């Protein structure tokens, strides 16, 4: 390699690709083997996609579809799929989020709540912080009477390595405003668990 070569002058995906080539080599594989020739490039693009949340503003996403509305009952979007990367091992965790808020003069386009989940999920994360970030973003942007977030997820860092518990799931929750009250929180939990038809 040219001694004047500086990896930091390359585009980010090329830098990541070069690092994946080194990782493959350090693991004892032949990075020039046919099956691995394009792996660093594919892995680089995948990692860039899986962490694209750093380039997006979740507050702006919510603000782009806020509407004045005199509705003050609970709004729930449940079973929002999420996929993220554990920041400790760079292994996936995945599951679903349930979000509720009680409007305070403004509602938000329903598709924006899953988009907020995606923004924060597509960063290196821990589930506890992910829950709080979603909760605080909605609370601080919409200024509702209350917000609730529950995340249920399975973590590959527990399933593939370490304790290797394939059937375990982790649940985290957070509540703001009216959802601190037992009756409101219980209504939310009952609606999340129910199958309406």
Legacy VTK file of the C-alpha trace (Angstrom):
# vtk DataFile Version 3.0
C-alpha trace
ASCII
DATASET POLYDATA
POINTS 197 float
0.000 0.000 0.000
1.217 3.528 -0.755
2.986 4.934 2.321
1.288 8.282 1.714
-2.143 6.598 1.795
-4.494 8.104 4.377
-7.695 6.148 4.997
-9.399 9.262 6.392
-9.410 10.862 2.930
-11.660 8.098 1.584
-15.480 8.337 1.608
-16.940 6.827 4.793
-18.201 3.639 3.099
-14.726 3.047 1.631
-13.144 3.544 5.053
-15.532 1.029 6.602
-14.884 -1.385 3.710
-11.120 -1.176 4.268
-11.591 -1.930 7.947
-13.777 -4.943 7.167
-11.046 -6.256 4.851
-8.628 -6.033 7.783
-11.083 -7.763 10.135
-11.602 -10.648 7.691
-7.838 -11.042 7.355
-7.281 -10.884 11.134
-9.877 -13.619 11.643
-7.700 -15.908 9.534
-9.709 -15.826 6.325
-8.517 -15.111 2.812
-10.110 -11.781 1.900
-9.401 -12.552 -1.769
-11.411 -15.785 -1.684
-14.261 -15.646 -4.216
-17.039 -15.764 -1.639
-15.455 -12.955 0.381
-14.336 -10.615 -2.395
-17.370 -8.339 -2.151
-18.135 -8.980 1.520
-16.319 -5.881 2.837
-18.249 -3.651 0.429
-21.588 -5.285 1.274
-20.869 -5.167 5.007
-19.896 -1.505 4.754
-23.159 -0.611 3.013
-25.140 -2.668 5.520
-23.463 -1.001 8.505
-24.049 2.440 7.014
-27.754 1.598 6.558
-28.081 0.105 10.056
-26.668 3.277 11.595
-28.334 5.875 9.361
-30.200 7.240 12.374
-27.218 9.448 13.164
-27.976 11.450 10.020
-31.662 12.100 10.774
-33.434 14.487 13.121
-36.387 12.779 14.868
-37.733 16.083 16.180
-37.949 17.416 12.638
-39.788 14.258 11.561
-42.486 14.890 14.162
-42.680 18.618 13.449
-43.217 17.928 9.742
-46.642 16.407 10.474
-48.025 18.159 13.555
-51.612 19.330 13.280
-53.801 21.371 15.589
-56.634 19.162 16.783
-58.949 19.283 19.762
-58.601 15.582 20.587
-57.578 14.675 24.111
-57.948 10.914 24.369
-55.219 8.307 24.152
-53.601 7.581 20.771
-51.754 4.254 20.544
-49.534 2.818 17.831
-48.498 -0.676 18.819
-46.389 -3.522 17.445
-43.914 -1.191 15.710
-41.105 -3.413 14.435
-37.631 -2.325 15.430
-34.130 -3.519 14.616
-31.045 -2.129 16.303
-27.409 -2.917 17.100
-26.230 -3.499 20.649
-23.408 -1.059 21.265
-21.513 -3.556 23.424
-21.078 -6.339 20.847
-22.387 -4.859 17.564
-24.914 -7.691 17.410
-28.573 -7.096 16.557
-31.467 -6.800 18.921
-34.978 -6.725 17.530
-38.566 -6.628 18.659
-41.433 -4.210 18.827
-42.332 -0.894 20.369
-45.688 0.301 21.647
-46.239 4.051 21.866
-49.113 6.076 23.291
-49.645 9.765 23.804
-52.485 12.000 24.928
-52.638 15.112 22.712
-52.533 18.585 24.156
-53.774 20.656 21.216
-51.689 18.869 18.579
-51.728 15.424 16.998
-49.018 13.954 14.779
-49.237 11.890 11.593
-49.349 8.266 12.694
-46.504 7.167 10.413
-44.161 9.610 12.153
-44.075 7.619 15.387
-42.589 4.494 13.709
-40.162 6.794 11.883
-38.957 8.158 15.211
-38.463 4.580 16.414
-36.400 3.872 13.283
-34.191 6.935 13.752
-33.194 6.013 17.284
-33.027 2.261 16.531
-30.594 2.808 13.670
-27.823 3.881 15.996
-25.554 1.902 18.291
-27.857 1.388 21.240
-28.865 -0.167 24.499
-32.563 -0.875 24.904
-32.901 1.247 28.017
-31.562 4.374 26.288
-33.585 3.653 23.152
-36.781 3.654 25.231
-35.898 6.956 26.896
-34.866 8.662 23.661
-38.137 7.812 21.918
-40.108 8.878 24.986
-38.282 12.187 25.454
-38.385 13.100 21.763
-42.168 12.694 21.602
-42.678 14.401 24.955
-40.448 17.383 24.190
-41.670 17.883 20.615
-45.444 17.364 20.927
-45.739 18.592 24.514
-48.630 16.148 25.082
-50.512 15.522 28.310
-48.629 12.237 28.567
-46.470 9.735 26.689
-45.823 6.031 27.194
-43.331 3.724 25.481
-42.819 -0.009 25.916
-40.170 -1.986 24.028
-39.972 -5.784 23.952
-36.845 -7.157 22.295
-34.651 -10.202 21.833
-30.895 -9.657 21.961
-28.530 -11.698 19.823
-25.690 -10.896 22.243
-27.563 -13.041 24.790
-28.753 -15.642 22.286
-25.634 -16.313 20.190
-22.913 -15.782 22.797
-22.521 -15.338 26.547
-25.390 -17.027 28.389
-26.929 -18.303 25.111
-30.556 -18.014 26.209
-32.569 -18.237 22.995
-36.018 -17.706 24.488
-35.381 -14.676 26.662
-36.829 -11.256 25.915
-36.227 -7.904 27.551
-38.977 -5.393 28.260
-38.350 -1.729 29.025
-40.892 1.006 29.621
-41.129 4.704 30.260
-43.975 7.022 31.205
-44.393 10.781 31.270
-47.198 13.095 32.375
-50.642 11.533 32.632
-49.215 8.027 32.222
-47.646 8.343 35.662
-51.202 7.957 36.982
-52.104 4.339 37.654
-55.484 4.344 35.856
-54.092 5.871 32.652
-51.074 3.576 32.658
-53.261 0.511 33.213
-55.574 1.524 30.358
-52.533 1.727 28.068
-51.158 -1.636 29.222
-54.544 -3.319 28.766
-54.945 -1.898 25.253
-51.427 -2.997 24.260
-52.138 -6.537 25.419
-55.600 -6.741 23.845
-56.332 -8.017 20.357
-59.036 -5.745 19.017
-61.056 -7.127 16.093
LINES 1 198
197 0 1 2 3 4 5 6 7 8 9 10 11 12 13 14 15 16 17 18 19 20 21 22 23 24 25 26 27 28 29 30 31 32 33 34 35 36 37 38 39 40 41 42 43 44 45 46 47 48 49 50 51 52 53 54 55 56 57 58 59 60 61 62 63 64 65 66 67 68 69 70 71 72 73 74 75 76 77 78 79 80 81 82 83 84 85 86 87 88 89 90 91 92 93 94 95 96 97 98 99 100 101 102 103 104 105 106 107 108 109 110 111 112 113 114 115 116 117 118 119 120 121 122 123 124 125 126 127 128 129 130 131 132 133 134 135 136 137 138 139 140 141 142 143 144 145 146 147 148 149 150 151 152 153 154 155 156 157 158 159 160 161 162 163 164 165 166 167 168 169 170 171 172 173 174 175 176 177 178 179 180 181 182 183 184 185 186 187 188 189 190 191 192 193 194 195 196
